Amino acid sequence: MLEKLAEFIAQTFPRGKAVELGIGFQTKVALRLTELGYDVLAIDWNEKAVENARKAGIKALRDDLFRPRLSLYRDAVVLYSVRPTPEIMKPIVELSRKTGVPLVILPLSGDSVPRPLRLMNYGGLAIYVYKP
């Protein structure tokens, strides 16, 4: 299922820098996007999650999405988040708006998603997209 998200991104956005917001300990999408030719940067506030991503071979940095360093994101072709916690939904939409970089969210089922995002169905997968 998570690989489907990577396929959606690859079919929708040009190759380039893709930033995973809040990678946590799930590296499948980032690794698949790397295989598909993207330059992936994983972001998390948790240093252990950052270390885990690095051990998996993914470039990763620590950043606070509530006070992000905008320079990390401006050159990306897409921002994406896999099952973000409800409290970071608004900050990641705001990050997309401020940087002008499109955002893709694969939510937990049942989570409410901020208003400007558009629901898309990709092979049965509910994906939300925001293009600022």
C-alpha atoms as a printed R data frame, in Angstrom:
    type eleno elety resid chain resno       x      y       z
1   ATOM     1    CA   MET     A     1   0.000  0.000   0.000
2   ATOM     2    CA   LEU     A     2   2.723  2.499   0.898
3   ATOM     3    CA   GLU     A     3   4.509  1.728  -2.354
4   ATOM     4    CA   LYS     A     4   1.345  2.942  -4.143
5   ATOM     5    CA   LEU     A     5   1.892  6.374  -2.622
6   ATOM     6    CA   ALA     A     6   5.414  6.448  -4.105
7   ATOM     7    CA   GLU     A     7   4.006  5.412  -7.503
8   ATOM     8    CA   PHE     A     8   1.387  8.192  -7.306
9   ATOM     9    CA   ILE     A     9   4.089 10.766  -6.563
10  ATOM    10    CA   ALA     A    10   6.257  9.455  -9.417
11  ATOM    11    CA   GLN     A    11   3.358  9.707 -11.877
12  ATOM    12    CA   THR     A    12   2.301 13.166 -10.693
13  ATOM    13    CA   PHE     A    13   5.512 15.113  -9.972
14  ATOM    14    CA   PRO     A    14   8.779 15.473 -11.912
15  ATOM    15    CA   ARG     A    15  11.937 13.834 -10.596
16  ATOM    16    CA   GLY     A    16  13.822 16.015  -8.161
17  ATOM    17    CA   LYS     A    17  13.913 16.625  -4.429
18  ATOM    18    CA   ALA     A    18  11.063 15.001  -2.478
19  ATOM    19    CA   VAL     A    19  10.799 15.764   1.229
20  ATOM    20    CA   GLU     A    20   9.073 13.380   3.629
21  ATOM    21    CA   LEU     A    21   7.662 15.333   6.561
22  ATOM    22    CA   GLY     A    22   7.664 13.394   9.827
23  ATOM    23    CA   ILE     A    23   9.226 10.153   8.590
24  ATOM    24    CA   GLY     A    24   9.044  8.479  11.977
25  ATOM    25    CA   PHE     A    25  10.279  4.891  11.691
26  ATOM    26    CA   GLN     A    26   8.559  4.005   8.390
27  ATOM    27    CA   THR     A    27  11.031  4.220   5.490
28  ATOM    28    CA   LYS     A    28   9.193  2.317   2.710
29  ATOM    29    CA   VAL     A    29   7.958  5.330   0.744
30  ATOM    30    CA   ALA     A    30  11.283  7.184   0.924
31  ATOM    31    CA   LEU     A    31  13.212  4.098  -0.192
32  ATOM    32    CA   ARG     A    32  10.799  3.452  -3.070
33  ATOM    33    CA   LEU     A    33  10.998  7.069  -4.228
34  ATOM    34    CA   THR     A    34  14.795  6.809  -4.176
35  ATOM    35    CA   GLU     A    35  14.521  3.739  -6.426
36  ATOM    36    CA   LEU     A    36  12.249  5.751  -8.729
37  ATOM    37    CA   GLY     A    37  14.905  8.445  -9.159
38  ATOM    38    CA   TYR     A    38  13.993 11.040  -6.518
39  ATOM    39    CA   ASP     A    39  16.455 12.800  -4.252
40  ATOM    40    CA   VAL     A    40  14.668 12.143  -0.945
41  ATOM    41    CA   LEU     A    41  15.178 14.142   2.223
42  ATOM    42    CA   ALA     A    42  13.469 12.855   5.370
43  ATOM    43    CA   ILE     A    43  12.540 15.283   8.148
44  ATOM    44    CA   ASP     A    44  11.591 14.518  11.729
45  ATOM    45    CA   TRP     A    45  11.927 16.266  15.093
46  ATOM    46    CA   ASN     A    46  12.904 12.955  16.736
47  ATOM    47    CA   GLU     A    47  16.665 12.353  16.505
48  ATOM    48    CA   LYS     A    48  16.159  8.565  16.722
49  ATOM    49    CA   ALA     A    49  13.849  8.665  13.691
50  ATOM    50    CA   VAL     A    50  16.450 10.716  11.810
51  ATOM    51    CA   GLU     A    51  19.173  8.198  12.731
52  ATOM    52    CA   ASN     A    52  16.925  5.309  11.662
53  ATOM    53    CA   ALA     A    53  16.348  6.911   8.243
54  ATOM    54    CA   ARG     A    54  20.076  7.499   7.812
55  ATOM    55    CA   LYS     A    55  20.825  3.856   8.661
56  ATOM    56    CA   ALA     A    56  18.356  2.874   5.918
57  ATOM    57    CA   GLY     A    57  20.372  4.993   3.451
58  ATOM    58    CA   ILE     A    58  18.043  8.007   3.353
59  ATOM    59    CA   LYS     A    59  19.270 11.582   3.727
60  ATOM    60    CA   ALA     A    60  17.626 12.853   6.906
61  ATOM    61    CA   LEU     A    61  17.632 15.996   9.024
62  ATOM    62    CA   ARG     A    62  16.031 17.114  12.251
63  ATOM    63    CA   ASP     A    63  13.611 20.035  11.926
64  ATOM    64    CA   ASP     A    64  10.619 21.355  13.843
65  ATOM    65    CA   LEU     A    65   7.615 21.543  11.533
66  ATOM    66    CA   PHE     A    66   6.020 24.107  13.847
67  ATOM    67    CA   ARG     A    67   9.024 26.403  13.225
68  ATOM    68    CA   PRO     A    68  10.564 24.995  10.044
69  ATOM    69    CA   ARG     A    69  13.743 26.195   8.394
70  ATOM    70    CA   LEU     A    70  12.118 27.142   5.081
71  ATOM    71    CA   SER     A    71  15.415 26.922   3.185
72  ATOM    72    CA   LEU     A    72  15.313 23.113   3.568
73  ATOM    73    CA   TYR     A    73  12.122 22.873   1.504
74  ATOM    74    CA   ARG     A    74  12.066 25.584  -1.167
75  ATOM    75    CA   ASP     A    75  13.936 23.601  -3.852
76  ATOM    76    CA   ALA     A    76  11.708 20.507  -3.510
77  ATOM    77    CA   VAL     A    77   9.332 19.332  -6.251
78  ATOM    78    CA   VAL     A    78   6.996 17.766  -3.654
79  ATOM    79    CA   LEU     A    79   6.475 17.547   0.095
80  ATOM    80    CA   TYR     A    80   4.710 14.460   1.399
81  ATOM    81    CA   SER     A    81   3.658 12.943   4.675
82  ATOM    82    CA   VAL     A    82   2.591  9.401   5.517
83  ATOM    83    CA   ARG     A    83  -0.041  9.181   8.245
84  ATOM    84    CA   PRO     A    84   0.871 12.474   9.923
85  ATOM    85    CA   THR     A    85  -0.386 13.044  13.440
86  ATOM    86    CA   PRO     A    86  -3.367 15.433  13.587
87  ATOM    87    CA   GLU     A    87  -1.364 18.176  15.302
88  ATOM    88    CA   ILE     A    88   1.111 18.520  12.413
89  ATOM    89    CA   MET     A    89  -1.527 18.637   9.642
90  ATOM    90    CA   LYS     A    90  -1.956 22.423   9.705
91  ATOM    91    CA   PRO     A    91   1.792 23.187  10.035
92  ATOM    92    CA   ILE     A    92   2.636 21.037   6.994
93  ATOM    93    CA   VAL     A    93  -0.089 22.666   4.892
94  ATOM    94    CA   GLU     A    94   1.269 26.045   5.994
95  ATOM    95    CA   LEU     A    95   4.809 24.918   5.048
96  ATOM    96    CA   SER     A    96   3.556 23.991   1.573
97  ATOM    97    CA   ARG     A    97   1.815 27.352   1.232
98  ATOM    98    CA   LYS     A    98   4.859 29.346   2.398
99  ATOM    99    CA   THR     A    99   7.313 27.517   0.119
100 ATOM   100    CA   GLY     A   100   5.000 27.107  -2.876
101 ATOM   101    CA   VAL     A   101   5.829 23.369  -2.981
102 ATOM   102    CA   PRO     A   102   2.949 20.920  -3.596
103 ATOM   103    CA   LEU     A   103   1.961 18.651  -0.705
104 ATOM   104    CA   VAL     A   104   0.739 15.039  -0.705
105 ATOM   105    CA   ILE     A   105  -0.726 13.427   2.423
106 ATOM   106    CA   LEU     A   106  -1.641  9.801   3.026
107 ATOM   107    CA   PRO     A   107  -3.759 10.168   6.187
108 ATOM   108    CA   LEU     A   108  -4.708  7.641   8.801
109 ATOM   109    CA   SER     A   109  -8.241  6.553   7.995
110 ATOM   110    CA   GLY     A   110 -10.677  8.697   9.895
111 ATOM   111    CA   ASP     A   111  -8.317 11.651  10.383
112 ATOM   112    CA   SER     A   112  -9.747 14.966   9.264
113 ATOM   113    CA   VAL     A   113  -7.648 16.756   6.677
114 ATOM   114    CA   PRO     A   114  -7.309 20.564   6.406
115 ATOM   115    CA   ARG     A   115  -9.630 22.294   3.985
116 ATOM   116    CA   PRO     A   116  -7.431 23.266   1.018
117 ATOM   117    CA   LEU     A   117  -6.434 19.658   0.318
118 ATOM   118    CA   ARG     A   118  -8.179 17.803  -2.498
119 ATOM   119    CA   LEU     A   119  -9.037 14.119  -2.163
120 ATOM   120    CA   MET     A   120  -7.795 11.865  -4.940
121 ATOM   121    CA   ASN     A   121  -8.304  8.146  -5.376
122 ATOM   122    CA   TYR     A   122  -5.251  6.294  -6.656
123 ATOM   123    CA   GLY     A   123  -5.922  2.592  -7.077
124 ATOM   124    CA   GLY     A   124  -8.177  2.564  -4.035
125 ATOM   125    CA   LEU     A   125  -5.778  4.647  -1.950
126 ATOM   126    CA   ALA     A   126  -7.204  7.900  -0.523
127 ATOM   127    CA   ILE     A   127  -4.550 10.570  -1.083
128 ATOM   128    CA   TYR     A   128  -4.875 14.275  -0.365
129 ATOM   129    CA   VAL     A   129  -3.097 16.812  -2.534
130 ATOM   130    CA   TYR     A   130  -2.521 20.532  -2.064
131 ATOM   131    CA   LYS     A   131  -1.028 22.668  -4.799
132 ATOM   132    CA   PRO     A   132  -0.367 26.189  -3.492
